[in-house]
Amino acid sequence: MQLSINEIAARLGIHALPHDRVISSLLTDSRSLANAAGTLFFAIPTDGNDGHRYISELYELGVRNFVVNAIPPSLHEKNDINWLVVGNTIDALQRIATRDNHFKGHIVGITGSRGKTTLKEWIYQLMEPLSDISRSPRSFNSQIGVPLSMWEIDKETSLAIIEAGISKKGEMERLAACILPDTVIVTNIGDAHAEGFSSRIEKASQKLMLASTPRTKTIIYCSDYPEIADAVMKYADGRNILGWSRKDEDAQLYIDTHITDKGEMRINYVWEGVANSFTAPLDTESDIENAANALAFMLSQGIEADVIAERFHHLHKIGTRLNVTEGVNGCSIILDSYTSDFSSLRPALDFMRRRRIPRQSSTLILSDLHHETSPTGNLYTEIAEIIRTAGISRFIGIGKVLSEHRELFPENALFFESTASLLKNLSTSDFQDEIILLKGSPEFSFKDVAEMLETRKHETVLEVNLDSIVANYNYFRNSLPSSCGIVCMVKASGYGAGSYEIAKTLQDCGAAYLAVAVLDEGIELRRQGITMPIMVMNPKVVNYKSMFANRLEPEIYSFGMLKDVIAEAEKNGITGYPIHIKLDTGMHRMGFVEEELPALMDIINSTDTVYAKSTFSHLATADCPDMDDFTELQLERFNRYTGYMLERSKQPILRHVLNSAGILRYPEHHYDMARLGIGLYGANTLPPEMEKPLAVVSTLRTVIIAIREYEPGETVGYGRWGKIERRSRIATLPIGYADGMNRHFGRGNISVMVNGKEAPTIGNICMDACMIDVTGIDCEVGDSVEIFGQNLPVQRLADILDTIPYEILTSVSPRVKRVYFRE
């Protein structure tokens, strides 16, 4: 969409502005700026950040149009800026992007707990040849994502598909008013984002408010879910209620499925008394639900049965991941397995821009794409312009169509008609210090390019789900007041997951601080482009000049260290440098005790080189409910010690004492900040009644590299500890104690997951390999094996070693490839 700034002002009830410019881009994140002249920036305050902080920076980059709560004093005198001052910037964004009268097409709003994005993409695949179609990019379904999606709908589009997701009561009314959907599809009601609702019944009722507008004429849902069925009936009057079922043969749409001899899913359905069927490449329960909802929509649109069968035959599953891995020669590799069309290109480029570290240039390897509505020539003209404005240093096009349009792209661009041709003509030596985005259609097999460019070829990988990091962060964030900042622990290489990608994700979340163990960890994060405040928790510093240069804030736990920092600051001409004072309230590891506080404050008050930014302590037993007396003693001491420090201090001092368990258990002691450690990484430390199951962050996987059958009496492995007592199938895995597979996991002490079944280890764990018994399990060489993750909690391995999850997570060897992904 494009509107003049005064058309936008009119929608907000604001008088005409002095500079009537055309707005083509709505921006809510300053890091995603691509087209300064045509951008309208919304300064959105959040719990951990505030968009108003970035207005001056955006002004320097050429942005001249802003929606704000208040005009920054530093820019008050600038007379070339259009200011739209509003009470709520998110509300303004939604009002601006609300469905226009000029859009005459059909809007489908999709809501539910799971499957929204897949259903949206499947409806797009099924309907794309039948209609000019548009849909929201990726999972843009939030209070901010929905209006951004609405803004991108082309007025020539005849069918638009928009996701709507909510996490608490009261949010859907605003999204419904923005989308004004003609059809609403409800996928299901599950436990995802359940914290904001008192029950599933309330959650279903809130989701269905998407259908509350007079514009909505059709509601599609599964009548097998009673909570949804009851909520739908509230909107039955004057609407076409289309319920499908796999249980009730008298439903409006009855569906039955089975697997054919060819391994395909056959879907039999009865609609308006007529039976039909088709086959589709489906295999899971969620596939069936999504297919049923898509089928119901096509039927509601009057699509003939033979057309439906033909379209479902060509349906293909979508990848929902952006995988990030370490590449050769200082490169980073992003493999986008989402969709290969125009609308998903901008979000992928934005993701790449956020992941680029300072020394890297940006490279895009792209296959032939298609656009929902544009002719081919217009499509590649738009792609070339996007690449130019995105700051891409190097472009490599794969495919005949891209090659035919090479004149649109920079002179240094390379073109190949196939992936095989690229692999034949380029090698790893052609790439150096680049962040490389691979975005291609499935038939171009870009995984082969990724494999060439990845630095480690080990079959064992640690998959790190960055969405789970965000989910766990938000879970604890919701237990804290908005005024309380979060210090996120990324020490020990992000608890084994890798610190940079975790740090980048937390920086995007708005965390107040990162905390590392040693100076080198902080320097590396700065080198990779992390700009947010960083504490160094492990006390001994030898290179103070590097500490000051990289703005790394040290923990101070003794007079000796305090005097060293002050002396080094004086030597380097440093004043007003932040430090963090460690107090010993009972852990007895490090820190100042009560008797030392008067002398401590005397020193701090007598110098202008450093100041106490915060003071903190560690709780020894916050995750041990049977030791609450000791925790409460520590908390009482902390309150007393810090009360004295604040009385003596010349300026405010932030206080933080709670860890992951403490955040949930001691809300009266949240103070100014709290430290989030193991909870961030998905390890529960409290009973279920105190802490909900956290999202799994790290999954350690490997593959089967060999399978052999052996007779009773044979033995397996070093020392012949693996004794075979029946005819057995033994599989070998390329993971050993050098990778983090502890030797105590051998001899059947643990089981791993192979194709949904548990297989025990047999024999001793070797340095680089181990063996498992797969007798009775349908598996073959190349099949994936989970060591720990979603199906096998890391706590189970910790219990075997009589240790804690921290040790298991941090023991995964650096030689194991880390793969970071977001859905």
VOGU-3710 file (C-alpha; in Angstrom, 3 decimals, decimal comma):
1> mqlsineiaa> 0,000/0,000/0,000  1,031/3,604/-0,517  -0,594/6,631/1,093  0,345/10,253/1,466  1,328/11,329/4,952  -1,741/13,560/5,087  -4,051/10,666/4,200  -2,471/8,830/7,119  -2,849/11,870/9,380  -6,540/12,067/8,489
11> rlgihalphd> -7,032/8,453/9,601  -5,627/9,438/12,992  -7,683/12,615/13,259  -4,572/14,795/12,918  -4,547/18,039/10,938  -2,574/18,301/7,694  1,196/18,095/8,085  3,694/20,518/6,509  5,486/18,035/4,257  3,111/15,942/2,152
21> rvisslltds> 5,221/12,865/1,373  4,273/9,442/-0,011  4,621/6,650/2,549  5,350/3,162/1,214  6,836/1,471/4,306  5,682/1,221/7,905  8,600/0,608/10,273  8,461/-0,564/13,888  12,066/-1,733/14,313  14,866/0,670/13,474
31> rslanaagtl> 17,165/-2,207/12,467  14,866/-3,070/9,555  15,157/0,285/7,796  15,416/-0,110/4,020  13,757/2,922/2,381  14,271/6,022/4,517  12,474/8,507/2,264  9,239/6,518/2,116  9,250/5,262/5,718  6,894/6,112/8,568
41> ffaiptdgnd> 8,443/5,010/11,880  6,291/4,039/14,872  8,067/4,621/18,188  6,606/1,757/20,228  7,378/1,428/23,967  7,757/-2,156/25,258  8,561/-3,723/28,615  12,257/-3,832/27,828  12,759/-1,057/25,296  11,304/2,091/23,753
51> ghryiselye> 11,286/2,994/20,072  11,607/6,685/20,967  15,283/6,000/21,768  16,033/5,390/18,094  14,397/8,444/16,523  17,590/10,535/16,422  19,502/7,654/14,821  16,786/7,210/12,187  16,750/10,941/11,506  20,475/10,770/10,740
61> lgvrnfvvna> 19,710/7,907/8,326  17,167/10,005/6,437  13,802/9,160/8,028  11,548/12,206/8,295  8,147/10,814/9,293  7,427/9,617/12,845  4,464/8,456/14,935  5,327/9,229/18,561  3,930/9,670/22,051  6,032/12,802/22,456
71> ippslheknd> 8,516/14,731/20,304  12,123/14,233/21,506  13,508/17,565/22,798  16,701/17,123/20,771  14,703/17,217/17,512  12,132/19,827/18,486  13,700/22,489/16,308  13,988/20,358/13,176  11,536/21,784/10,653  11,778/19,026/8,040
81> inwlvvgnti> 10,062/16,329/10,156  6,439/15,229/10,077  5,402/14,421/13,654  2,204/12,453/14,289  1,741/12,672/18,060  -0,667/10,051/19,436  -1,552/8,499/22,764  -0,780/4,900/21,711  1,529/4,148/18,792  0,391/0,518/18,380
91> dalqriatrd> -3,221/1,684/18,222  -2,201/4,241/15,582  -0,457/1,543/13,542  -3,595/-0,610/13,593  -5,870/2,281/12,635  -3,659/3,276/9,720  -3,496/-0,254/8,320  -7,166/-1,130/8,851  -8,908/-2,678/5,860  -9,717/0,057/3,364
101> nhfkghivgi> -12,908/0,614/1,484  -10,887/0,468/-1,735  -10,038/-3,210/-1,058  -12,896/-5,169/-2,604  -11,421/-8,641/-2,262  -12,073/-11,431/0,226  -10,086/-11,547/3,492  -9,618/-14,801/5,385  -8,628/-14,418/9,037  -6,979/-17,481/10,621
111> tgsrgkttlk> -6,711/-17,903/14,374  -6,103/-20,751/16,806  -3,281/-22,152/18,918  -1,341/-24,202/16,355  -1,157/-24,574/12,599  -2,028/-20,992/11,592  1,044/-20,446/9,439  0,891/-23,859/7,768  -2,820/-23,489/7,006  -2,225/-20,023/5,575
121> ewiyqlmepl> 0,505/-21,349/3,282  -1,550/-24,350/2,207  -4,556/-22,234/1,288  -2,161/-20,063/-0,679  -0,758/-23,094/-2,534  -4,209/-24,490/-3,226  -5,811/-21,235/-4,346  -2,877/-19,461/-6,010  -3,684/-20,570/-9,591  -7,368/-19,818/-9,013
131> sdisrsprsf> -7,169/-16,269/-7,660  -4,939/-13,213/-7,279  -3,838/-13,961/-3,742  -1,809/-12,371/-0,961  -1,028/-13,408/2,603  0,778/-12,254/5,701  4,517/-12,983/5,684  5,816/-15,789/7,885  4,076/-15,613/11,282  3,185/-11,922/11,316
141> nsqigvplsm> 0,160/-12,423/13,566  0,724/-10,140/16,577  -0,636/-6,718/17,503  2,176/-5,282/15,381  2,497/-8,061/12,772  -1,171/-7,982/11,693  -1,271/-4,294/10,672  2,083/-4,659/8,923  0,561/-7,568/6,983  -2,563/-5,576/6,165
151> weidketsla> -0,452/-2,705/4,854  1,212/-5,031/2,345  -2,052/-6,220/0,728  -2,158/-5,077/-2,887  -5,437/-3,375/-3,777  -5,684/-5,606/-6,869  -5,641/-8,739/-4,719  -8,876/-10,709/-4,767  -8,042/-13,019/-1,829  -5,921/-12,155/1,228
161> iieagiskkg> -5,069/-14,524/4,080  -4,113/-12,983/7,426  -3,040/-14,728/10,637  -4,208/-13,395/13,989  -2,575/-14,572/17,202  -3,221/-13,377/20,737  -1,606/-14,123/24,087  -4,051/-12,535/26,507  -7,613/-11,397/26,960  -8,665/-8,224/25,154
171> emerlaacil> -6,232/-8,369/22,226  -8,436/-9,920/19,545  -10,976/-7,082/19,397  -8,245/-4,779/18,105  -7,046/-7,279/15,509  -10,598/-7,988/14,358  -11,196/-4,272/13,796  -7,987/-4,093/11,783  -8,581/-7,185/9,605  -12,400/-7,093/9,205
181> pdtvivtnig> -12,328/-10,651/7,815  -14,998/-12,062/5,483  -14,146/-15,630/6,550  -12,713/-16,772/9,884  -11,013/-20,159/10,268  -10,237/-21,483/13,763  -7,538/-24,175/13,767  -7,659/-25,524/17,344  -7,281/-24,506/20,971  -4,185/-25,824/22,735
191> dahaegfssr> -1,787/-24,867/25,517  0,397/-22,468/23,517  0,340/-18,936/25,023  -2,088/-20,142/27,696  -0,749/-17,902/30,495  -3,003/-14,991/29,546  -6,257/-16,949/29,841  -8,065/-18,465/32,800  -9,168/-21,561/30,851  -9,419/-23,092/27,388
201> iekasqklml> -13,049/-21,992/27,293  -12,024/-18,360/27,812  -9,218/-18,770/25,296  -11,630/-20,132/22,653  -14,069/-17,317/23,337  -11,338/-14,704/22,948  -10,028/-16,258/19,722  -13,535/-16,268/18,208  -13,821/-12,528/18,680  -12,057/-12,372/15,322
211> astprtktii> -15,507/-13,202/13,918  -17,288/-10,466/15,896  -17,321/-7,845/13,121  -20,369/-7,389/10,853  -18,114/-8,048/7,877  -17,638/-11,719/8,795  -20,047/-14,006/6,921  -18,431/-17,459/7,269  -16,828/-19,311/10,199  -14,959/-22,571/9,592
221> ycsdypeiad> -14,016/-24,804/12,512  -13,689/-28,392/13,717  -16,883/-29,337/15,546  -15,004/-32,121/17,372  -13,570/-29,462/19,727  -16,365/-28,602/22,212  -14,725/-25,359/23,421  -14,561/-24,052/19,849  -18,044/-25,292/18,947  -19,575/-23,479/21,929
231> avmkyadgrn> -17,686/-20,264/21,151  -18,720/-20,383/17,480  -22,411/-20,610/18,342  -22,286/-17,110/19,860  -21,855/-15,800/16,316  -24,246/-18,157/14,524  -26,916/-15,569/13,658  -26,604/-14,309/10,103  -23,423/-16,230/9,380  -22,554/-19,367/7,470
241> ilgwsrkded> -21,262/-21,743/10,149  -19,241/-24,519/8,509  -18,226/-27,229/10,942  -16,231/-30,274/9,870  -15,790/-33,485/11,816  -13,922/-36,763/11,786  -16,334/-38,254/14,321  -19,839/-37,130/13,347  -21,000/-38,507/9,999  -23,916/-36,030/10,055
251> aqlyidthit> -21,614/-32,998/10,205  -21,802/-30,423/7,416  -18,453/-31,733/6,229  -17,513/-35,243/7,292  -13,932/-36,386/6,755  -12,382/-39,854/6,894  -8,733/-40,670/6,126  -6,529/-43,687/5,521  -3,113/-44,474/4,077  -3,082/-46,076/0,608
261> dkgemrinyv> -0,852/-48,931/-0,556  1,372/-46,279/-2,160  1,893/-44,552/1,169  -0,295/-41,559/0,302  -3,021/-40,094/2,486  -6,502/-40,551/1,027  -9,085/-38,113/2,301  -12,706/-39,147/1,828  -15,280/-36,452/2,504  -19,023/-35,947/2,357
271> wegvansfta> -20,247/-32,443/1,530  -23,890/-31,549/0,953  -24,723/-35,226/0,737  -22,150/-35,960/-1,983  -19,122/-38,185/-1,323  -15,733/-37,417/-2,911  -12,096/-38,197/-2,234  -8,561/-37,205/-3,152  -4,995/-38,079/-2,197  -2,442/-35,704/-0,741
281> pldtesdien> 1,139/-35,928/0,612  0,122/-35,845/4,290  1,201/-38,004/7,205  0,440/-36,439/10,600  -2,625/-35,537/12,643  -1,839/-31,839/12,315  -1,569/-32,306/8,521  -5,096/-33,731/8,486  -6,471/-30,815/10,522  -4,866/-28,239/8,277
291> aanalafmls> -6,001/-30,063/5,143  -9,568/-30,286/6,485  -9,718/-26,559/7,191  -8,303/-25,782/3,738  -10,780/-28,174/2,122  -13,670/-26,572/4,004  -12,590/-23,139/2,768  -12,362/-24,288/-0,858  -15,827/-25,851/-0,604  -17,221/-22,651/0,909
301> qgieadviae> -15,880/-20,814/-2,143  -17,649/-23,163/-4,526  -14,530/-24,874/-5,886  -15,441/-28,026/-7,814  -14,415/-31,465/-6,457  -12,172/-32,295/-9,432  -10,299/-28,991/-9,049  -9,891/-29,633/-5,332  -8,475/-33,097/-6,018  -6,030/-31,737/-8,603
311> rfhhlhkigt> -4,825/-28,919/-6,333  -4,351/-31,179/-3,276  -2,328/-33,610/-5,373  0,270/-30,843/-5,864  0,270/-29,713/-2,242  3,720/-29,708/-0,657  4,762/-29,243/2,947  6,442/-26,018/3,859  9,618/-25,581/5,810  9,154/-23,138/8,664
321> rlnvtegvng> 12,754/-22,748/9,697  15,468/-20,201/9,226  18,611/-22,203/10,043  21,797/-20,364/11,002  25,125/-22,224/10,980  28,801/-21,364/11,048  30,360/-21,278/7,586  33,808/-21,562/6,059  36,308/-18,697/6,048  34,517/-16,527/8,607
331> csiildsyts> 31,113/-16,848/6,931  27,675/-17,367/8,466  25,091/-19,412/6,565  21,323/-18,794/6,727  19,237/-21,466/4,999  15,644/-20,297/4,548  13,380/-23,321/4,152  10,145/-21,325/4,358  8,606/-20,460/0,987  10,245/-19,371/-2,232
341> dfsslrpald> 8,060/-16,451/-3,216  8,377/-12,708/-3,351  6,470/-11,868/-0,169  8,834/-13,894/2,028  11,987/-12,267/0,622  11,910/-9,048/2,660  11,551/-10,769/6,069  14,414/-13,118/5,190  16,658/-10,202/4,202  15,699/-8,422/7,413
351> fmrrrriprq> 16,656/-11,511/9,418  20,022/-11,601/7,621  20,655/-7,927/8,296  20,084/-8,477/12,026  22,422/-11,471/12,116  25,328/-9,838/10,275  28,392/-9,135/12,396  30,493/-6,026/11,681  33,249/-7,628/9,595  30,876/-9,474/7,269
361> sstlilsdlh> 29,489/-8,392/3,917  26,033/-9,554/2,807  25,512/-12,164/0,070  22,180/-13,370/-1,291  21,914/-16,634/-3,231  18,417/-16,714/-4,716  16,532/-19,065/-7,025  13,735/-18,243/-9,443  10,747/-16,910/-7,506  7,164/-16,101/-8,295
371> hetsptgnly> 4,847/-13,320/-7,196  1,223/-13,610/-6,165  0,072/-10,955/-8,627  2,975/-9,352/-10,553  4,048/-10,297/-14,093  7,519/-11,819/-14,330  9,233/-8,662/-15,590  7,791/-6,510/-12,806  8,692/-9,175/-10,244  12,408/-9,202/-11,013
381> teiaeiirta> 12,521/-5,426/-11,276  11,113/-5,301/-7,726  13,568/-7,960/-6,524  16,503/-5,994/-7,945  15,312/-2,855/-6,147  14,872/-4,705/-2,854  18,389/-6,112/-3,145  19,760/-2,636/-3,772  18,008/-1,039/-0,797  18,829/-3,981/1,493
391> gisrfigigk> 22,541/-3,307/1,121  23,399/-6,650/-0,487  27,073/-6,655/-1,481  26,947/-9,749/-3,647  24,101/-11,392/-5,538  24,088/-14,899/-7,015  21,023/-15,916/-9,028  20,096/-19,522/-9,764  17,578/-20,450/-12,444  16,727/-19,815/-16,065
401> vlsehrelfp> 14,307/-16,973/-15,392  16,701/-15,061/-13,143  19,453/-15,548/-15,714  17,194/-14,065/-18,396  16,778/-10,923/-16,287  20,448/-10,446/-15,400  20,473/-6,917/-16,872  18,353/-5,749/-13,909  21,006/-6,698/-11,360  24,444/-5,262/-10,462
411> enalffesta> 27,318/-5,876/-12,860  29,174/-8,044/-10,350  26,184/-10,396/-9,933  26,700/-14,050/-10,879  24,083/-16,237/-12,567  23,805/-19,993/-12,972  20,964/-21,904/-14,578  21,109/-24,653/-11,946  22,450/-25,414/-8,497  24,685/-28,081/-10,005
421> sllknlstsd> 26,279/-25,405/-12,193  26,963/-23,223/-9,140  28,566/-26,117/-7,279  30,703/-26,909/-10,318  31,958/-23,344/-10,780  32,283/-22,059/-7,199  34,080/-23,491/-4,189  34,620/-22,566/-0,550  37,588/-20,389/-1,501  35,178/-18,039/-3,318
431> fqdeiillkg> 33,567/-17,008/-0,008  35,227/-15,001/2,768  33,775/-13,074/5,746  30,223/-13,016/4,382  26,780/-13,641/5,819  25,105/-15,724/3,128  21,331/-16,067/2,779  20,261/-19,128/0,785  16,675/-18,748/-0,391  15,460/-21,150/-3,037
441> spefsfkdva> 12,572/-23,272/-4,208  12,722/-26,928/-3,079  13,613/-28,155/-6,573  16,852/-26,148/-6,477  18,256/-28,223/-3,547  19,964/-25,338/-1,786  20,819/-27,711/1,049  23,671/-28,882/-1,202  25,018/-25,319/-1,308  24,675/-25,024/2,470
451> emletrkhet> 26,560/-28,289/2,923  29,429/-26,977/0,785  29,654/-23,755/2,788  29,282/-25,130/6,314  32,498/-25,293/8,282  31,805/-28,513/10,218  30,778/-31,750/8,538  30,099/-33,672/11,756  26,866/-35,703/11,586  26,171/-34,794/15,227
461> vlevnldsiv> 24,505/-31,393/15,723  23,120/-29,336/18,577  19,905/-27,718/17,359  19,119/-24,475/19,186  15,548/-23,206/18,943  15,690/-19,418/19,217  11,892/-19,246/19,400  12,115/-21,262/22,615  14,578/-18,725/24,012  12,025/-15,999/23,287
471> anynyfrnsl> 9,159/-18,060/24,776  11,077/-18,750/28,005  12,208/-15,138/28,254  8,607/-13,964/27,898  7,374/-16,511/30,463  9,659/-15,055/33,114  9,142/-11,514/31,795  5,418/-11,903/32,485  6,186/-12,729/36,135  8,014/-9,431/36,614
481> psscgivcmv> 6,697/-5,862/36,799  7,370/-3,775/33,700  9,809/-1,623/35,682  12,034/-4,630/36,446  14,788/-5,316/33,908  16,154/-8,755/33,116  19,838/-9,674/33,224  20,226/-12,677/30,906  23,058/-15,088/31,541  24,989/-16,086/28,404
491> kasgygagsy> 28,132/-17,285/30,152  29,768/-20,623/29,277  28,940/-19,974/25,627  25,258/-19,551/26,350  25,089/-22,657/28,557  26,578/-24,632/25,697  24,152/-23,317/23,066  26,501/-20,642/21,704  26,494/-17,101/23,018  26,212/-14,868/19,922
501> eiaktlqdcg> 22,898/-16,080/18,478  21,432/-16,220/21,973  22,724/-12,720/22,724  21,373/-11,367/19,445  17,959/-12,847/20,182  17,916/-11,406/23,712  19,027/-8,019/22,436  16,009/-8,111/20,106  13,784/-9,109/23,069  14,778/-5,988/24,985
511> aaylavavld> 16,733/-7,573/27,843  18,347/-5,000/30,137  21,744/-6,718/30,397  23,715/-9,710/29,242  26,040/-11,398/31,724  29,171/-13,334/30,751  31,668/-15,155/32,912  34,983/-13,800/31,670  36,276/-10,791/29,794  37,041/-12,715/26,591
521> egielrrqgi> 33,396/-13,766/26,248  32,300/-10,142/26,402  34,955/-8,991/23,925  33,838/-11,644/21,440  30,204/-10,512/21,700  31,264/-6,924/21,062  33,353/-8,058/18,081  30,280/-9,750/16,649  28,154/-6,646/16,958  26,319/-6,955/20,298
531> tmpimvmnpk> 25,781/-3,413/21,558  23,653/-3,836/24,697  25,119/-3,570/28,239  27,239/-6,555/29,312  28,282/-7,536/32,845  31,406/-9,615/33,427  30,598/-11,904/36,344  33,917/-13,711/36,801  35,979/-11,213/38,686  39,639/-11,372/37,660
541> vvnyksmfan> 40,509/-8,926/34,888  44,027/-8,508/33,560  43,399/-6,400/30,435  41,579/-3,351/31,751  42,196/-1,365/28,581  40,175/-3,919/26,596  37,496/-3,920/29,269  37,105/-0,147/29,041  37,327/-0,085/25,233  34,558/-2,694/24,913
551> rlepeiysfg> 32,333/-1,121/27,592  32,274/-4,296/29,677  31,028/-3,721/33,214  32,830/-5,783/35,879  31,497/-7,470/38,966  33,429/-6,182/42,002  33,619/-8,593/44,916  36,658/-7,442/46,934  38,558/-4,336/47,962  41,586/-5,499/46,002
561> mlkdviaeae> 39,678/-5,635/42,761  37,882/-2,355/43,434  41,198/-0,587/43,956  42,637/-2,164/40,809  39,715/-0,955/38,675  39,917/2,550/40,123  43,687/2,711/39,536  43,365/1,474/35,958  40,519/3,905/35,268  42,646/6,799/36,530
571> kngitgypih> 45,561/5,624/34,371  43,341/5,531/31,281  41,535/8,793/31,969  38,211/7,060/32,601  35,460/8,692/34,662  31,946/7,564/35,556  32,535/3,909/34,662  29,773/1,509/35,815  30,627/-1,377/38,146  28,436/-3,976/39,887
581> ikldtgmhrm> 28,929/-4,705/43,577  28,681/-8,330/44,681  27,358/-8,977/48,210  27,786/-12,178/50,204  24,465/-12,846/51,921  25,052/-16,528/52,625  26,399/-18,296/49,517  29,935/-17,698/50,870  31,531/-17,832/47,455  32,501/-14,204/46,850
591> gfveeelpal> 31,289/-10,767/47,795  31,350/-8,043/50,428  29,971/-8,856/53,877  28,010/-6,450/56,070  30,996/-5,295/58,132  32,793/-4,152/54,952  29,999/-1,955/53,604  31,012/1,318/55,368  34,544/1,140/53,934  33,151/0,102/50,538
601> mdiinstdtv> 30,871/3,127/50,345  33,653/5,424/51,539  35,803/4,355/48,588  32,989/4,584/46,017  31,936/8,021/47,257  35,516/9,314/47,166  36,145/8,689/43,452  34,647/9,876/40,186  36,305/7,144/38,135  33,665/4,490/38,846
611> yakstfshla> 30,173/4,336/40,271  28,000/1,502/41,541  25,513/0,847/38,738  24,026/-2,103/40,602  24,468/-4,297/43,632  23,468/-7,934/43,804  23,779/-11,273/45,551  23,307/-14,955/44,731  20,634/-17,112/46,337  21,855/-20,563/47,300
621> tadcpdmddf> 18,507/-22,350/47,741  15,773/-20,500/45,815  14,980/-23,729/43,925  14,801/-25,760/47,157  11,378/-25,209/48,792  12,487/-27,244/51,804  15,153/-24,608/52,538  12,989/-21,512/52,349  14,121/-20,393/55,790  17,655/-19,938/54,482
631> telqlerfnr> 16,489/-18,191/51,292  14,404/-15,787/53,356  17,435/-15,136/55,588  19,460/-14,235/52,495  16,710/-11,972/51,218  16,458/-10,201/54,572  20,222/-9,656/54,592  20,170/-8,367/51,024  17,458/-5,877/51,836  19,377/-4,664/54,892
641> ytgymlersk> 22,781/-4,451/53,153  21,439/-2,642/50,099  19,310/-0,322/52,212  22,511/0,887/53,881  24,254/1,298/50,494  21,405/3,363/49,083  21,428/5,621/52,148  25,144/6,284/51,646  25,167/6,517/47,842  25,321/9,813/45,968
651> qpilrhvlns> 23,144/8,358/43,185  20,622/5,538/42,679  21,893/1,951/42,674  19,966/-0,810/40,902  19,346/-3,957/42,962  18,976/-7,571/41,804  18,971/-10,789/43,795  16,536/-13,236/42,164  17,515/-16,071/39,832  15,179/-18,101/37,579
661> agilrypehh> 13,495/-19,881/40,491  13,410/-16,749/42,620  11,593/-14,769/39,920  8,635/-17,145/40,231  8,737/-17,679/43,998  9,550/-14,291/45,525  7,649/-11,516/43,701  8,058/-9,176/46,675  11,841/-9,138/46,026  11,913/-8,302/42,302
671> ydmarlgigl> 13,643/-4,963/42,960  15,053/-3,239/39,840  16,374/-6,240/37,925  16,371/-10,043/38,059  18,855/-12,538/36,625  17,562/-15,196/34,255  19,833/-18,206/33,790  18,938/-21,871/33,426  15,225/-21,114/33,024  16,030/-19,217/29,843
681> ygantlppem> 17,506/-22,414/28,390  14,446/-24,540/29,127  15,497/-26,473/32,240  12,846/-26,576/34,947  14,176/-26,299/38,508  10,872/-26,191/40,393  7,941/-28,604/40,824  5,196/-28,376/38,138  2,820/-26,574/40,478  5,374/-23,738/40,788
691> ekplavvstl> 6,772/-23,605/37,255  5,126/-24,610/34,003  7,091/-26,823/31,575  9,524/-24,551/29,782  10,150/-24,589/26,044  12,989/-26,908/25,007  15,881/-24,877/23,607  18,651/-27,374/22,821  18,310/-30,734/21,093  21,355/-32,938/20,604
701> rtviiairey> 20,953/-35,108/17,521  23,080/-37,535/15,593  22,485/-40,177/12,907  22,912/-43,906/12,500  26,036/-44,617/10,453  26,032/-48,433/10,581  23,718/-51,324/11,515  24,739/-54,950/11,962  23,052/-58,065/13,361  24,864/-60,262/15,894
711> epgetvgygr> 24,191/-63,654/17,448  23,928/-64,383/21,198  27,320/-64,669/22,872  28,955/-61,821/20,898  30,111/-58,676/22,668  30,153/-54,988/21,717  32,778/-52,332/22,395  35,883/-51,867/24,520  36,315/-54,294/27,396  33,528/-56,502/25,951
721> wgkierrsri> 31,026/-54,872/28,304  28,213/-55,093/25,774  27,080/-58,707/26,052  24,488/-59,885/23,504  21,993/-62,364/24,915  19,654/-62,643/21,909  19,951/-62,081/18,182  20,291/-58,307/18,085  20,525/-55,353/15,707  23,250/-52,986/16,838
731> atlpigyadg> 23,540/-49,455/15,413  26,619/-47,231/15,599  26,306/-43,501/16,230  29,041/-40,918/15,498  28,978/-39,385/18,970  31,297/-40,192/21,849  32,704/-38,769/25,022  34,738/-36,233/23,021  31,398/-34,785/21,882  29,828/-34,697/25,349
741> mnrhfgrgni> 28,368/-38,227/25,468  29,544/-39,032/28,982  31,042/-42,521/29,456  28,562/-43,147/32,277  25,802/-43,141/29,635  27,073/-46,445/28,245  26,220/-50,051/29,199  22,464/-49,411/28,893  22,377/-46,631/31,462  20,449/-44,383/29,073
751> svmvngkeap> 18,266/-44,793/26,013  18,155/-42,546/22,951  15,193/-41,916/20,642  15,111/-43,595/17,233  11,990/-43,085/15,093  9,815/-42,578/18,148  11,184/-45,540/20,124  13,791/-45,730/22,844  16,989/-47,632/22,129  19,414/-48,370/24,998
761> tignicmdac> 23,158/-47,938/24,711  25,197/-51,125/24,664  28,846/-51,437/25,631  31,155/-48,620/26,586  30,993/-45,157/25,072  33,992/-44,598/22,768  35,782/-41,300/22,145  34,013/-40,635/18,833  31,240/-43,229/18,694  28,793/-45,285/20,688
771> midvtgidce> 26,522/-48,234/19,995  22,801/-48,706/20,657  20,519/-51,734/20,528  17,828/-51,179/17,874  16,387/-54,688/17,913  12,703/-54,450/17,006  12,954/-50,809/15,863  12,240/-49,978/12,222  15,313/-47,936/11,307  18,124/-47,740/8,786
781> vgdsveifgq> 21,439/-46,003/8,178  20,958/-42,246/8,018  18,001/-42,098/10,406  18,031/-39,323/13,007  18,697/-40,092/16,685  17,843/-37,779/19,585  20,206/-37,846/22,569  18,304/-35,176/24,488  15,671/-32,632/23,539  11,914/-32,508/23,094
791> nlpvqrladi> 11,369/-36,230/23,629  14,184/-36,982/26,055  14,528/-34,251/28,726  18,056/-33,242/29,615  17,133/-33,744/33,289  17,004/-37,489/32,660  20,676/-37,509/31,679  21,562/-35,270/34,632  19,927/-37,756/36,983  22,159/-40,575/35,676
801> ldtipyeilt> 25,257/-38,545/36,588  23,761/-37,253/39,867  24,293/-33,732/38,564  22,284/-30,784/37,217  21,209/-29,877/33,641  23,836/-27,109/33,525  26,608/-29,713/33,364  24,975/-31,697/30,563  24,290/-28,616/28,434  27,746/-27,109/28,861
811> svsprvkrvy> 29,488/-30,440/28,203  28,508/-30,570/24,524  31,833/-30,239/22,708  32,664/-27,193/20,562  33,340/-29,610/17,684  29,602/-30,403/17,554  27,994/-28,147/14,967  25,410/-25,697/16,329  22,362/-25,104/14,140  20,203/-22,143/15,152
821> fre> 16,688/-21,858/13,863  13,514/-19,859/14,138  10,151/-21,099/12,984
//
